[in-house]
Amino acid sequence: MRGFQITLIMLGVLAIFPATAAEITGAFGMEFGTRIDIKNYKQLGLDTPYGLEYAFIPDNPFAPLNNYSVFVTPKTHRVYQVSAGARFTSDKACSNVLIDLEQVLEKKYDKTSKAISKDFGSMPRISFGKSSRTIEGNCSGFLFSKHLNLIYVDKQLRDQAGQEYQQTLESKKSSGQQGGDRDTSGL
């Protein structure tokens, strides 16, 4: 009888503490910390204090998502963020895809968000990961233009990207470069 009770207690503990979730290492074939040759990618937007953003096409895309980008540190070009997105004409369509993503991701990673809210006016959101590596997803936008954003980020590498950016600014100042300051002497 005592052995049976111990077995029941162990099963209860296993139900409360599921198997360890996988570590978030990147997404869509881009692994955090990997150095990439930026010459092979199209730069999107401007340089930011956290580095550069480039478009890419993954080998195994998630069907509804169609815009993929990778963010790299400014000097060492190491991957610290991978983003994917899609546009929808309704909140319901965006939320349905976000729910699909949630179901796929919660099989692999520690979910840190609650169920997606169905309340009017609430922004559907999901989150995964309990370390410096996380996944965030949300639907945002206006009435007939919704955008789904899915972001995988390594916050430690993102912080390194900020440090590299500051070092670049400091080296420009010490070498006499203006670093983008506007000449107002002729006004």
GUMAR-180562 format. One record per atom (N, C-alpha, C): x, y, z. Coordinates in pm, whole numbers, plus 50000, padded with zeros to 5 digits. Atoms other than C-alpha are relative to their C-alpha. Layout:
<nodes>
XYZ...
</nodes>
This chain:
<nodes>
500834988150000500005000050000500875012650000499124988349990502835024150090500675002949865499404998250132504515018449753499035006449902501044994250086501245026949578499845014850029500134985949962500985059749773501185008049948498824993050051504535069349681499915001749849500174999150145503795061749316499015011149965500994989450025500705084149328500595013850025499364987249970502715112249489500975003749888499044997350109505435109149221499295004049872500774996350118502845110348944499455014150013500494986449975501365141549103501095010449981498874990950016504795158049115500355001449852499704999350144505425149248748498965008349927501064992150064502065164748653500205014850027499784985949966502985197048834501255005449931498754995850059506545198448699500264992049873499815007550123506555188048332501484999249963498635001650047509705177548149500585013749964499344987450027512245205148099499775004149855500254994750134511405227247803501335002549930498814997550081513875232547521500465014450019499424986649996516225262347534499735006649865500224992550123515405289247278501375003349942498674998250060518405289247042499995008849876500154992150121517055309846752498714996049932501225003350074514425305946483500245000249851500035000150147513865297946118501394998449940498675002750052517415285446069501075009950042499034990249950519085315646236500244997150148499675003549863520905306346556500655011950071499444989049922521665331946829501514998650012498554999849984525325341946844500784996949875499335003450125526125330146492500385012849926499564988750083528155354546285499504997649857500465001250138526615361345945500755009949912499384991150098528095376745632498885009249949501094990750033525895407645593499935003249851500024997650144526855410245225498984991149930500945009550060524505380945160498545003350030501364996449959521435399145298499695014449962500454986450030519395429945212499705007350130500224992449877519535456345485498625006749994501294993649986516165469045607500165012250090499984988349912515795504045748501395005350027498764993549962518515523445921500694992350111499285005549885521205513546168499305004950126500624996349873519835513546521501054998950110499045001549890521555516046861500234985450039499805014249972521235478146871500494992249879499455007250112522675469946532499205001649873500534999450135521445462046187498934989349979501075009550032518315445046049500104996349853499905005050137518405423245737498864990449970501045009250045515735404845538500634986649964499545013250044516065367645480498784991349971501055009750030514025338445347500414986850065499625012349932514025308145579499784987649914500185012750070514355272545454498654993650034501285005649956511285262145656499125010950062500854989349945508915291845689498714994450061501315003349945505705290745895498995006349905500844996050114503025292945622499395014050005500624986750007501065324545723501005011550010499024989349985504215344545808500775001849869499354997950128505875361145511501105010750002498914990149989508255388545636500954995350109499025005249905511415375445802501205009450003498804991849990514315395745936500874995050115499035003749898517435390046142500735012850041499294988549946519095415846366501364995250047498645003949964522875414846414500705011550072499214990049928525345432646640500785008449898499404991050100526955463046468501424996849956498605002550035530615452446480500274985549965499675014150019530715414646508498994992449915501055005750086527525407646305499504986550052500535012149937526275381446551498485001450015501465000049994522575372046544499545001350145500594998849867520665384746849498475000349997501474999950009517075386946720499574995049863500625004750123514935369546460498535003850009501404995550001511565384146364499294994749877500855004150112508705372546146498675007250015501284992949993505425389046058499124997249881500985001250107502335389845845498915010550021501114990449993499485413745766498684992749979501335005950009495795405245806498985011349991501054989950013492555423345731499045000250117500895000249883490855413946058500754995450124499455004149872491625409446423499854984950018500275014249986490075374646412501024991649922499035007550081492355362746130501385000350066498714998749933495435375946311500034991650127500085007749875494345360746643500024985049976500015014350032493685326846482501404994849969498635004250030497225325146346500865000550126499264999149875498605336546681499684988150091500405011949923496645308546851500704987649945499295011350061498115283646602501475000050041498604998849959501615296646680500174996150146499945003249858500925294047052499964985050023500145014549983499865257647021501274992649956498785006350048502985248546823501155002850096498874996249916505415267647047499914994350141500115004949862503995255547380500354985150012499555013949998504895219847282501524999250021498545000149996508565229847283500605008950109499414990149910509115260047511499115002750121500754995849881508085272847855499135012049965500954989250027504955293847807499935009050122500064990749888504915325148021498785009149993501214992050010501695341147898498804991450036501265007149976498115332247984499324997949866500765002050124495475323147727499795013349929500234987950079494985348147447498615005450034501264993749961492285372647554499105002049878500984997950108489145374147343499185012750026500734987949965487975406647507500155010549890499994989450100487055435247274501055010450038499014989749978489925459747240501314995150060498745005049943492555437347398500944996049887499025003850100495775430947209500414985650026499585014049984496315393447158501524999250011498575000749974499755384347295500364986350055499465012349944501855353247366501455002650039498584999049964505235349047537500504986650051499355012549964507665320547595501425003150046498624999049956510985315847772500135006650136499804995049865512185321548126501445004550023498624995649986515795331248060500175013049920499774987950079517405359447864499574998149854500485003050135516165342347547498494998050006501465000449994512475348147484499385000649861500814998850121509755346747222498775008250038501194991749979507045373647203499235000249869500864998950118504115374046965498805008550033501204992049978501275398646924499365004149869500744994250111498645412546692499755014650034500204985849976498545450146659499475006549873500474992850117497135476246426498635006050020501304993549998493855492446337498934990749945501175008150036490425480146227500244989749891499895009250113491165464845887501454997549958498595002350028494945463345904500684995250128499385006149883496355439446163501344994249960498685005350026499985429646185500384990350111499525009849904501235398146355501525001150006498564999249977504725401746504500424988250085499435011049923506735371846624501495002950013498634995749976510075380646786500714990450094499105008249920512785357146914501205008950032498894991149965515465376247108500874994050110499045003149896518595369247308500385013550060499844986849938518625398847550501455002950037498594997749969522265393847652500765004449875499354995950125523405395847289499495013649954500534986750035521085425747233500735010750081499244990649918522835443047524501415001749946498674999250061526185434547363499945008749875500164991750120524885450347041500005014850038500014986249952524195482447236501385004850041498634996649961527725481947380500885002149878499214998550123529255476847035499675013149931500434987550062527215506146904500645011950072499384989149923528455528747187501495000849974498565000250029532055517947121500285006249864499844994250134531615527146754499865015150005500174985549986530315561746848501215006450066498854994749928533175567247093501245000349913498815000350087535805556946837499895010549890500194989350099534285581046581500325013650061499744987249934534435609546833501495001950025498574998949969538035601946934500855001649874499244998650124539145600146569499665013049927500334987150060537595634246493498834999749905501185000750086534635621746290498825005850075501154993649937531435640546358498914990250036500985010149965529325608746368498575004049971501374996550037526325624146197499535013450054500414986849953526295658146374499845009349881500314991150111524825684546148500805013050011499274987350003526925714646044499005011349988500964988850000524895745246137500695013349984499254987750007527655770946085499565009049884500374992250115526285781945748498575005350006501394995349990522765789845872499905014350038
</nodes>
